[in-house]
Amino acid sequence: AKNKKIAFIGPLVKSVREHLGFWSFDWPDDTARIVSLWDGVQAKVGKTAALSYAKGCELTDSSKQGFDEAIATAMQADVIVMAVGETRDMSGEAKSRSNIGLPGVQEELIKAMMATGKPVVVMISAGRPLVFDYTATHAPAILYTWWLGIEAGNAMADVLFGDYNPSGKLPMTFPRSEGQIPIYYNYFNTGRPAKNETDLNYVSSYTDLPNSPRYPFGFGLSYTNFNYGKLSLSTATPKGASIVKARILVTNSGTRDGEEVVQLYIRDITASAIRPMKELKGFQKIFLKAGESREVTFNISTAELMFYNNDLKYDWEPGEFEIMVGTSSTQTQSVKLTWLK
């Protein structure tokens, strides 16, 4: 960021109270205790980069009066950082929304910034998964910050300027549209599953958008890359109280040190009661230096196979299972095994 001109655009750039979210109380000295994005960035690079600011619009207002100032400010910069999202009282108890898009004209402001031709980073603060189809498709970088608390600005600045390498994974599924809700990774199979995203005839699919979510459960990017080797099992025919070891080699193939969350999913292919297509059964967060590799091992027992059967008994059943390991619920390798009684 040294000697760069950075334009900060959006209604949450200098916001303070919004970072505490819904379940918080106002105190007289809040503004002195809570670090805004603007304050965090000023402390981080204020002496080495030329920072400018324009609000652009309000969080929920429909007025575009601030667009011209925002565009003019952005045109003078090398890169644009946007801070958009929800108000703090939009998510919480009794705060359901039928439309979970970015409120007001915020996504139109993002479109205006993208039209400048400058690199754009979009930071979204919210208390729920939002729908932001245009931004997800066109913005080169998105940082979903949720509500980060009193140190929000410092934390966002650390990630924004590369002093901290993000490693978080989504604990829920982000839809492409409200029409996909409810949407979740551990769904049941249907009688007519679609073969792929273009399979539309008389199957369980949408005619106007893909079945897949915008961002799946377990998804999250890093400033480095992780490659997965071949998944292997210690045995493909375990019996009874056996322990199966699922092993996979993970390599940090990028140029920066980083952390990866390796995820284990299991599918019970045939059971006396319908079972989900996959269920998260374990995960390990590992730190790898650039170029480093490590074998990750999951110990699988019948405890990971148990469910409530039709007699409401918590038990496991012998049969065929699919073991999946990967970086998210949709990016896995799989191996099948047959567990004998």
C-alpha positions in Angstrom: 0.0 0.0 0.0 3.0 2.3 0.1 2.5 5.4 -1.9 -0.8 4.1 -3.2 -3.9 6.2 -3.5 -6.8 4.3 -1.9 -10.4 5.4 -2.1 -12.7 4.1 0.7 -16.3 4.2 -0.4 -19.5 3.2 1.3 -21.8 3.8 4.3 -19.9 1.6 6.7 -16.4 3.0 6.2 -16.6 5.3 9.2 -19.3 3.4 11.0 -18.8 2.6 14.7 -21.9 1.3 16.4 -22.7 -1.1 13.5 -19.7 -3.3 14.4 -21.3 -4.4 17.7 -24.3 -6.0 16.0 -27.8 -6.4 17.4 -27.1 -7.8 20.9 -25.3 -4.8 22.3 -26.1 -1.7 24.3 -25.2 1.9 23.7 -22.7 3.5 26.0 -21.6 7.2 26.1 -18.0 6.5 25.2 -18.8 4.0 22.4 -17.1 6.2 19.7 -13.9 6.3 21.7 -13.8 2.5 22.3 -14.9 1.1 18.9 -12.4 1.2 16.0 -14.0 1.9 12.6 -12.6 0.7 9.4 -11.4 4.2 8.6 -9.6 4.5 11.9 -8.0 1.1 11.6 -6.7 1.8 8.1 -5.4 5.3 9.2 -3.4 3.6 11.9 -2.1 0.9 9.6 -1.1 2.9 6.5 -2.2 6.5 7.0 1.4 7.7 6.9 2.5 5.7 3.8 -0.7 5.8 1.5 -3.0 8.6 0.3 -6.4 7.8 1.7 -9.7 9.4 0.5 -13.3 8.8 1.5 -16.8 9.2 0.1 -19.9 7.8 1.7 -21.8 7.3 -1.6 -25.1 6.4 0.0 -26.8 5.5 3.3 -27.3 1.9 4.4 -31.1 1.8 3.7 -31.9 5.0 1.8 -32.8 4.9 -1.9 -31.1 8.2 -2.7 -28.1 8.2 -5.1 -27.2 11.8 -4.5 -23.8 10.8 -3.1 -22.9 8.7 -6.2 -21.2 11.5 -8.1 -18.9 12.4 -5.2 -18.1 8.7 -4.8 -17.2 8.3 -8.5 -15.1 11.4 -8.5 -13.2 10.2 -5.4 -12.7 6.8 -6.9 -11.4 8.1 -10.2 -8.5 9.7 -8.4 -7.4 6.5 -6.7 -5.4 3.4 -7.6 -7.7 1.0 -5.9 -11.2 1.2 -4.3 -12.2 -0.4 -1.0 -15.9 -0.5 -0.3 -17.6 -1.1 3.1 -21.3 -2.1 2.7 -23.8 -4.3 4.5 -26.7 -4.2 7.0 -27.5 -1.9 9.9 -26.9 -3.6 13.2 -30.6 -4.0 14.0 -31.4 -5.8 10.8 -30.2 -9.2 12.1 -31.3 -10.6 15.5 -34.3 -11.6 17.4 -37.6 -11.0 15.4 -35.6 -9.5 12.5 -36.6 -11.7 9.6 -36.3 -10.2 6.1 -38.1 -11.5 3.0 -35.4 -9.8 0.8 -31.9 -10.4 2.0 -30.1 -8.4 -0.6 -27.8 -5.5 0.3 -30.2 -2.9 1.6 -31.0 0.4 -0.2 -28.9 1.2 -3.3 -25.6 -0.3 -2.0 -25.2 -2.8 -4.8 -25.9 -0.1 -7.4 -23.1 1.9 -5.7 -20.9 -1.2 -6.2 -21.8 -1.3 -9.9 -20.9 2.4 -10.2 -17.5 1.6 -8.6 -16.9 -1.4 -10.9 -17.7 0.9 -13.9 -14.7 3.0 -13.1 -12.4 0.2 -14.2 -10.4 0.4 -11.0 -9.7 -2.6 -8.8 -12.4 -3.0 -6.3 -12.4 -4.8 -2.9 -15.8 -5.2 -1.3 -16.1 -5.6 2.5 -19.5 -6.8 3.7 -20.6 -6.5 7.3 -23.8 -8.3 8.2 -25.4 -10.6 10.7 -26.6 -13.2 8.2 -25.8 -14.5 4.7 -26.9 -11.9 2.2 -27.7 -12.2 -1.5 -25.4 -10.1 -3.6 -25.4 -11.7 -7.0 -23.8 -8.9 -9.0 -21.1 -8.3 -6.5 -20.3 -12.1 -6.2 -20.0 -12.3 -10.0 -18.1 -9.2 -10.7 -16.1 -8.0 -7.7 -12.5 -9.4 -7.8 -12.2 -9.6 -4.0 -14.9 -9.9 -1.2 -14.2 -9.9 2.5 -17.2 -11.0 4.5 -16.6 -9.5 8.0 -19.9 -10.2 9.9 -19.9 -8.0 13.0 -16.4 -7.9 14.5 -16.8 -6.0 17.7 -14.8 -3.1 19.2 -11.5 -4.0 17.3 -13.3 -4.3 14.0 -11.3 -1.7 12.1 -7.9 -3.0 13.2 -8.9 -6.6 12.3 -10.2 -5.6 8.9 -7.0 -3.5 8.2 -4.8 -6.4 9.2 -6.5 -8.7 6.6 -6.9 -6.0 4.0 -3.2 -5.2 3.9 -2.0 -8.8 4.2 -0.7 -8.7 7.8 -3.0 -11.5 8.6 -3.8 -14.4 6.3 -7.6 -15.2 6.5 -8.5 -18.9 7.1 -12.2 -18.8 8.1 -14.7 -21.2 6.6 -18.4 -20.6 6.2 -20.6 -22.2 8.9 -23.7 -22.0 6.7 -24.6 -21.9 3.0 -25.0 -18.7 1.0 -27.9 -18.8 -1.6 -27.8 -17.2 -5.0 -31.3 -16.1 -4.6 -34.0 -16.0 -1.9 -35.8 -18.6 -4.0 -33.2 -21.2 -3.1 -34.0 -20.9 0.7 -34.0 -23.2 2.6 -30.6 -24.3 1.3 -28.0 -26.4 3.2 -25.3 -28.9 2.5 -26.7 -31.9 4.4 -29.8 -32.3 2.2 -31.6 -35.5 1.5 -31.5 -37.1 -2.0 -34.5 -36.8 -4.2 -36.2 -39.2 -6.5 -35.0 -37.3 -9.6 -31.7 -35.7 -8.8 -30.2 -33.5 -11.5 -27.0 -35.0 -13.1 -25.4 -31.5 -13.4 -26.2 -27.8 -13.5 -27.5 -28.0 -17.1 -29.8 -31.0 -16.5 -33.3 -29.3 -16.3 -35.8 -31.8 -17.8 -38.1 -33.4 -15.2 -35.5 -33.4 -12.4 -35.1 -31.5 -9.1 -33.7 -28.2 -10.4 -34.4 -24.6 -11.1 -35.1 -23.4 -14.6 -33.6 -19.9 -14.0 -30.5 -20.5 -11.9 -28.1 -23.3 -10.9 -29.0 -25.7 -8.1 -25.6 -25.0 -6.4 -25.3 -22.3 -3.8 -23.4 -19.0 -4.3 -21.0 -20.1 -1.5 -21.2 -23.6 0.0 -20.9 -24.6 3.6 -17.2 -24.9 4.6 -16.0 -22.5 1.9 -13.4 -19.9 2.5 -10.4 -18.5 0.6 -6.8 -17.6 1.8 -4.0 -15.5 0.5 -2.2 -18.8 -0.3 -3.3 -22.0 -2.0 -3.6 -25.6 -0.7 -3.3 -28.7 -2.8 -4.7 -32.0 -1.6 -3.1 -35.4 -2.4 -5.0 -38.6 -2.9 -7.4 -39.7 -0.1 -6.6 -43.2 1.3 -8.2 -45.5 3.9 -6.4 -47.9 6.2 -9.0 -50.5 5.2 -12.0 -50.7 2.9 -13.8 -53.5 4.8 -13.7 -52.6 8.5 -15.7 -54.7 11.0 -17.5 -53.9 14.2 -15.5 -51.7 16.6 -12.7 -51.1 14.1 -11.0 -47.8 13.6 -10.5 -46.6 10.0 -7.8 -44.1 9.4 -8.5 -41.7 6.5 -5.3 -40.0 5.4 -4.6 -37.2 2.9 -1.5 -35.1 2.2 -2.1 -31.3 2.2 0.4 -29.0 0.7 0.7 -25.2 0.9 1.5 -24.6 -2.7 1.5 -20.8 -2.5 4.1 -18.2 -1.5 2.7 -17.3 2.0 2.3 -19.2 5.2 -1.3 -20.0 6.1 -3.9 -22.1 7.8 -6.3 -24.6 6.2 -9.4 -26.3 7.6 -9.4 -29.9 6.4 -13.0 -31.2 6.5 -14.3 -34.8 6.8 -17.8 -35.7 5.5 -19.5 -39.1 5.6 -22.5 -40.4 3.6 -24.5 -43.5 4.7 -25.4 -44.7 1.2 -28.2 -47.2 2.2 -29.9 -47.2 5.6 -33.2 -48.1 7.2 -34.1 -44.4 7.3 -33.2 -41.7 4.8 -29.8 -40.2 5.5 -28.3 -36.9 4.3 -26.1 -36.8 1.2 -23.2 -35.9 3.5 -22.6 -34.9 7.1 -19.6 -33.0 8.6 -18.0 -35.5 11.0 -14.7 -33.8 11.7 -12.3 -31.1 10.8 -8.7 -30.2 11.5 -7.1 -26.7 11.3 -3.5 -26.9 10.3 -0.8 -24.3 9.8 1.6 -24.8 6.9 4.5 -22.7 5.9 4.8 -21.9 2.2 5.8 -25.1 0.4 5.3 -27.3 3.4 3.3 -30.5 3.3 1.6 -32.5 6.1 -0.4 -35.7 6.2 -3.7 -35.2 7.9 -5.4 -38.3 9.5 -9.0 -38.7 10.7 -9.9 -41.7 12.9 -13.3 -43.0 11.9 -15.3 -45.3 14.2 -18.9 -46.5 14.3 -19.6 -43.4 16.5 -19.4 -41.3 13.3 -22.0 -43.6 11.6 -24.7 -43.5 14.2 -28.1 -42.0 13.8 -31.7 -42.3 15.2 -33.4 -45.1 13.3 -37.1 -45.6 12.8 -37.4 -47.0 16.3 -35.8 -43.8 17.7 -32.8 -45.9 18.7 -29.4 -44.2 18.3 -27.4 -46.8 16.5 -25.3 -47.6 13.4 -26.0 -50.1 10.6 -23.6 -52.1 8.5 -23.3 -51.3 4.9 -21.7 -49.0 2.3 -20.4 -45.6 3.2 -18.7 -42.8 1.3 -15.8 -41.0 3.0 -15.1 -37.5 1.8 -12.3 -35.2 2.7 -11.6 -31.7 1.3 -11.5 -27.9 1.6 -15.3 -27.4 1.7 -18.5 -29.4 1.5 -18.5 -29.2 -2.3 -14.7 -29.7 -2.9 -13.8 -33.1 -1.6 -12.3 -36.4 -2.6 -14.2 -39.5 -1.8 -13.5 -43.2 -1.2 -16.2 -45.9 -0.5 -15.9 -48.6 2.2 -18.1 -51.4 3.4 -18.5 -51.6 7.2 -19.3 -55.1 8.4 -21.2 -55.9 11.6 
